[in-house]
Amino acid sequence: MHIVFYGTDRESTEEDLKIALNKLGDIEGKFLVTHQPPYGICDLGDSGHNYGSKSIRDIILEKQPSVVFCGHVHEDFGVARVHSTV
């Protein structure tokens, strides 16, 4: 599932993504792999715009997976920690 940023027919809304992520159940201590980064974490494009997902960020804060792997934004990469999640 993708976030609507570019208006393609394969993307869905942030709200739809949150519903889908909530269906994951308990992911504490597990890995989460997403295309979109969480909002505000390694998501800054050259334009200065954050391209991350607030729904992914909220799921990380709520369900605390051990590790999140993501991509999408080529300009801003690195490793970050949000509470116990890397």
Secondary structure, DSSP 4 states (H G I P E B T S, - for coil): -EESSS--TTEE-HHHHHHHHHTT---TTSEEE-SSPBTTSS-B-TTS-B--BHHHHHHHHHH--SEEE--S-SSS-----BTTB-
